[in-house]
Amino acid sequence: MSGEVPAECDRIYQSLLQCHRRVPTGPSREAACRHLNRSLAECMIAFICPEESASVKTLCANQATAVKRSQCQQAQISLATCISLHQDPS
């Protein structure tokens, strides 16, 4: 998948490109495009590691108990592992 944007994320990607074209480089661009950048990252992670991403969203939404915090932490580790397995080693 190197260098490609999944079809599911293309609309967000196009919006981010438009934001980068509209807003000059610098802090104003970072502020204006931040939500699109985050949305694209979340979309791509959900595409690459769907089960792990869903687990983090579910288990980390409410961490009221020690058990929930532990489950959230384990889900985050699983997601990080999945992401690392899909990174380009170069």
C-alpha positions as CSV (number, residue, x, y, z in Angstrom):
1,M,0.0,0.0,0.0
2,S,3.0,2.2,0.0
3,G,2.2,5.8,-1.1
4,E,-1.5,5.0,-1.8
5,V,-4.5,6.4,-0.1
6,P,-7.4,3.9,0.3
7,A,-10.6,4.7,-1.5
8,E,-12.3,5.0,1.9
9,C,-10.0,7.9,2.8
10,D,-9.8,9.7,-0.5
11,R,-12.4,12.3,0.3
12,I,-10.5,13.4,3.4
13,Y,-7.2,13.3,1.5
14,Q,-8.6,15.6,-1.2
15,S,-9.9,18.0,1.4
16,L,-6.5,18.0,3.1
17,L,-4.8,18.8,-0.2
18,Q,-7.2,21.6,-0.8
19,C,-6.5,23.0,2.7
20,H,-2.8,22.9,1.9
21,R,-3.3,24.8,-1.3
22,R,-5.6,27.4,0.3
23,V,-3.6,28.2,3.5
24,P,0.0,29.4,3.3
25,T,2.7,27.3,5.0
26,G,3.2,28.0,8.7
27,P,1.3,27.9,12.0
28,S,-1.9,29.1,10.3
29,R,-1.9,26.1,8.0
30,E,-1.2,23.7,10.9
31,A,-4.1,25.1,12.8
32,A,-6.5,25.2,9.7
33,C,-5.7,21.7,8.5
34,R,-5.1,19.9,11.8
35,H,-8.6,18.3,11.9
36,L,-8.2,17.0,8.3
37,N,-4.7,15.7,9.0
38,R,-5.9,13.8,12.1
39,S,-9.0,12.5,10.3
40,L,-6.9,11.2,7.4
41,A,-4.5,9.5,9.9
42,E,-7.4,7.8,11.7
43,C,-9.0,6.7,8.5
44,M,-5.8,5.2,7.2
45,I,-5.0,3.4,10.5
46,A,-8.6,2.0,10.6
47,F,-8.1,0.8,7.0
48,I,-4.7,-0.8,7.7
49,C,-5.5,-2.3,11.2
50,P,-9.3,-2.4,11.4
51,E,-9.7,-4.8,14.3
52,E,-7.0,-3.1,16.4
53,S,-8.3,0.3,15.7
54,A,-11.9,-0.6,16.6
55,S,-10.6,-2.2,19.8
56,V,-8.8,1.0,20.9
57,K,-11.9,3.2,20.1
58,T,-14.1,0.8,22.1
59,L,-11.9,0.0,25.0
60,C,-10.3,3.5,25.5
61,A,-13.5,5.5,25.3
62,N,-14.3,5.0,29.0
63,Q,-11.5,4.1,31.4
64,A,-13.3,4.3,34.6
65,T,-11.8,1.1,36.2
66,A,-8.4,-0.4,36.4
67,V,-9.5,-3.3,34.3
68,K,-10.7,-0.9,31.5
69,R,-7.4,1.0,31.7
70,S,-5.5,-2.2,31.4
71,Q,-7.6,-3.4,28.4
72,C,-7.2,0.0,26.8
73,Q,-3.4,-0.2,27.2
74,Q,-3.3,-3.8,25.7
75,A,-5.4,-2.6,22.8
76,Q,-3.0,0.3,22.2
77,I,-0.1,-2.0,22.2
78,S,-1.8,-4.3,19.7
79,L,-2.5,-1.3,17.5
80,A,1.1,-0.1,17.7
81,T,2.3,-3.5,16.8
82,C,0.0,-3.7,13.8
83,I,1.1,-0.3,12.6
84,S,4.8,-1.2,13.0
85,L,4.3,-4.4,10.9
86,H,3.0,-2.3,8.0
87,Q,5.7,0.4,8.0
88,D,8.2,0.6,5.2
89,P,11.6,-0.6,6.6
90,S,13.6,1.7,4.3
